[in-house]
Amino acid sequence: MFIVGERINATRKRIGEAVLAGDAAFIRQEAVKQVDAGANMLDVNGGVAAKDEVYLPWLVKTVQEVVDVPLCLDSPSGEALRRALPLCKKTPMINSITAEDERYAEVLPLVKQFNTKVIALCMSQSGTPKGVEDRLETAKRLVEGLADAGVPMESIHLDPGVFPTSVGAEQPRAYLEALGAVHARYPKVHLIGGISNVSFGLPVRKLLNATFIAMAIGRGLDSAIIDPTDQPMMASIYAAEALLGMDEYCAGYLKAFRAGKLEQKTEPPKAG
């Protein structure tokens, strides 16, 4: 599983405060913490105060001072991406391109110019996908459009769209079914998702997230945007890969066990 650490996102209160204050030490700490926990790439989002074009390059420089993993540049601003991409020391990923005309036209030239990887999110002019078929229709447009433009299939990380089950009970199943269908149709394309979105608005979110990612791995998910310091989530990944034959001789599972990463920490029941 290719893990994209999601914690350096300025829409999170503490990260946003650190970005506005120029607190590089805190940002560096967050970067190191995620890589130590198992992140293969770090998502960086500088979206505060409508000045993403300023903060995203600063985040890229700050994070690269302490870790050597590639970065996933997360911004709705084409200008922010244009300023930040030349600063990346390793091949970056752009989060994200969609089938919306304006976004597609803005991001595709950047993907080609900087030879980046890209998350292709199944959003279209009609908005958020509702079911399986609209996800697959948008996935086809994105994957085949990018391929026709010269983007290698292996550089595309297709995200069918993870949305909260609390506001649409059909959404998790539609995402899972779309994963399986895209995996069968485009085996060279990577599959990704922002897994924690599924539990938004519900209690015991870590339980839902850990369960959902195990189900998604069974449908072909091979990369995920998650919090790698979420121990139940990471344990679920190790377990799913071992059970699905994706971890030869269970080597990864056993290594995680020896490192104490599989322990399920629970709180004792309250008296009375």
N, C-alpha and C positions, 0 to 999 in steps of 0.2 A: 504494500500500500504506500502510495506517494502522499506524504502528509504536507499540506500547506497550512502553516500556523496562522491563525486568524486574529491574534490578540492585539496587534499594533494597528488599531482602527480608531481614528480620531472621533468617530461617532460614539465611542465608549467614553463615558464621563472622565475617568482618570487619565486615559490616553489623550483625550482632547485638551485637558488642562495642561498636561506635560508638553504637548505640541505648542500651545499658545505661550507657555512660559519658557520655551526653549530648553526644557529640562532633558538634556541629552543623556544624562546618567540614568534616568528612569527608563527611557526608550531603549538604551543599550541593555539594561537589566532584563527587560521584557524579551528582547531578541535572544539573549544568551539562554534565558530560562526555557524558551520554546525549542531551541536547537538541542539543548541538553535533554529535553523530554522526548525528542524523536522527530522534530520537524525537518523535512527535506528542503523546504522552501518557506519563505516568510511573506505573507501578504502585508503590504504597507498601504495605508489609506490615510491621507492627510486632509480629509474633507471637513474642515472647520472654518467658520467665518467667511465662507465663499472665497477663500484664498488658497485653494488647493494647489495652484500653480507655483506658489511660494513654498508651502509646507511639504509637498511630496518630494521635491529634490532634497530638501533638508533631511527628511526621514531616510531617504536612500543613502545619503552620505553617512548619517549617524549610525544606521544599522550595520553598514558594511565596515565600519571601524572595528567591530567586535565579532562578527560572524562571517563565514565565507560561503554560505549557502546562497543560491540564486533567489531573486526577489520576484514577487508577483505584484505588479503595480495596479492598484485598485483606485480608479478615479473616473468620474463622469466627464472630466475636463480633458479635451484633446490637447490643450495647451500645457496642462500639467504633465501629461504623458510625454509630450515632445521635449519638455525641459528635463524630465527625470530619466528617460530611457538612455541617453548618452552617458549617464553617470554609472550605469550598472556594469559591474565587473564580470558578471557571468550572465549567460543567456537568460533574459527575464521572461516573464509571462505577463500578458495584459489581461486584466479582469475588468471588463469583458467586452466582447463584441456581441451584438444582437442582430436580429433581422429587421430592426427598426431602421428605416432608410437613412436618417441623419447619423445615427450612431455607427451604422455599417460603413458609410462613406467616410466617416472621420477616422475610424480605427483601422480599417484594412490597410491603408497606405503606411501606417506606422508599423503594423505587423510585418509588412513586406520590406520596408526600409531598414528596420533594425533586426530582421530575421528572428522574431520572437516566437515564443509559444503563445497560445491564446485560449482563453476560456470562451466558448461559444454558448451563450445563455439563450435558452429557448423563449425569447420574448419577441413579439412581432408588433406590427402597427396596430393590431387589434388588442394588444395588451397581454395580461397574464394568462398563461394557458390554463384551461379548465380540466381537460382530460387527456387521454392517451393520444388520440388522433391529432389534435392540434399540436401537441408536443412533437410528434413524429413528422408532421408536415413542416414545422419550423426547423427541426433538426436536419431534414433533407435539404432545405434551402441553404442553411448555414454551412453544413459539411461540404456539400457539392459546390457551393459558391466559392468557399475558401479554397477548395482543391483546384477548381478551375482557374483561380487567381494565382496558383502556384504555391500555396501553403501546403507543406507535407501533412499527410493524415496524422502522422505521429506527433505533430506539433499542436494538434487540435484536442482540447479537453472539453467535451460536450457536456453541458449541464442542462438536463431536462427541466430543472426548476423545482427546488424544494420549498414548499409553502406550508404554513402552520395547519396542522390537523384540527386545531381548535376553531378555525374559521372555515374549514372545508374538509369534511371527513373523507372525501374521495381523493384528496390531493396526494397523500403518501402512496396509496396503491397505484395511482396514475404515474407517479414518478418511477416507482419500481418496475412497472410494466414497460414504461418507455425505455428504461435502462436496458432491459432484456432485449427489446426489439432493436435498439440502436446497436447494441453489442453484436447481435447476429448480422445486421446489415453492413456495419462498418467496423470490422474487427480490429483495424489498425488505429481507430480513433480511441483516445482515452475518455473515460467517463468520470465525472466529478460532481460534487454538490456541496452546498453549504449546509451540512447536516443539522446543525443546531437550530436552524429555522423551523424544523418540523415541530419542535416542542414549545414554541413561543406561546406565552399566555397560560401555560399549564404548570401544575406543581411537579416536583421531583423530575425536573427536566433531564438530569443526567441519565436516569433510567430509560426514558424515551429515546434519547439520543443514542445511547449504547445499543439498544435493541434495534433501532432503525438502521444503524450503520452495518450491523451484522446481516440484516435482511438485504441491504443494498449490495454488499459484497457478493452475496449469493446470486445477484442478478448481473454482475459484471463490473461493479464499481471498482476502479483501481487507483483512484486518487480522491482526496477529500479535503475540504477547507474546514478545519476544526481547531479546537483548543487542545494542543497536544499535552497540556498539563492536566487535562481532564482524565484522571486515572481510570474510571470505569469505561470511558470511551476507548482508550488505548487498549485496555484489557480485552474488550470485546473484539477489537480488530485482530489481536494476536490469536484469540480463540477461533474466530471465524476462519482465518487463513489456515490454521492447523486443521480444522474440521473439513475444509473444502479442498484439501490437498494442494494448497498453494504455498505450503511451508514444509519443504523437504525434510523428512525425519523429525518434524516439529522443532527444528533447530531454533527458530525465532521465538517460539512459545517457551521453550526451555530456557533460553537466554533471558527472556523477560521474567520468568519465574525466579531464576537465580538472582535477578536484580531487584526482586521485590515489587515488580510492576503489576502482578496479577492479584495482589491482595485486595479483597473486597472489604472496604472499611464501612462499617455500619455503626450507627449510634445505638446505645442500649435503650430499651423501652423505658418511657417515663413511668415513674411510680404512680399508682392510683389510676 
